[in-house]
């Protein structure tokens, strides 16, 4: 786990614990030990088990963790996800933070798997976006992978993605080509992705040098199919975005595009119902 990830967990625990868990300190003897079991309450895809392990470790390194369901595995009501054994006060102090991470990340993994299953049998890849919870992007991207999705760019620094606001200022084809060339000069291996709102823009982008991906924004399925025809045999990926949900994603995938980005994976996933039981 990266230093930034452990720091996110440290801050989450500090937010919850403050100067101390006054309830556990008053109700539980300091030398009392227990075992805790985190249990599934519904069908889902689990994600965040290593994050939960780190939560318990930071509260008390003496806690012993056994993971019973690995990230990406399907869970059903009653399934045992992990056990934690150690000082009872520490287990109770870690409970809510561990569950918060597990429930949130499992929700993302579960929703991602539903989208991935919906396009099964096509070549389409389901991508996440930067519409993540501030500070939790690394964890939420992990959850997307656990659900079978693929991560898009991490941030503004690792891929060029020129959208309508950039294009409105950059100008004509010559201006676009200069910007693309500048990006390639600065980072030769960086991917260049440019948004297109119209088929005329698709034609223009297919003729430019250095474009790797065209983002087809809010296009109808008929227009997506036309974009595939315009692209022809050029080695440019076509990515659909906008208006994507579980009711529409299969038809979008059937148009022949290569990938679909879905902001809902991370901004609208419902937390999964899990619980921790002490014995």
Secondary structure, 3 states (H helix, E strand, C coil): CCHHHHHHHHHHHHHHHCCCCHHHHHHCCCCCEEEEEEEECCCEECCCHHHHHHHHHHHCCCCEEEECCCCCCEECCCCEEEEEEEEHHHHHHHHHHHHHHHHHHHHHHHHHHHHHHHCCCCCCEEECCCCCCCCCHHHHHHHHHHCCCECCCCCCCCCEEECHHHHHHHCCHHHHHHHHHHHHHHCCCCCEEEEECCHHHHHHHHHCCCCCEEEEECCCHHHHHHHHHHHCCCCCEEEEECCCCCCCHHHHHCCCCCEEECCHHHHCCCCCCEEEEEC
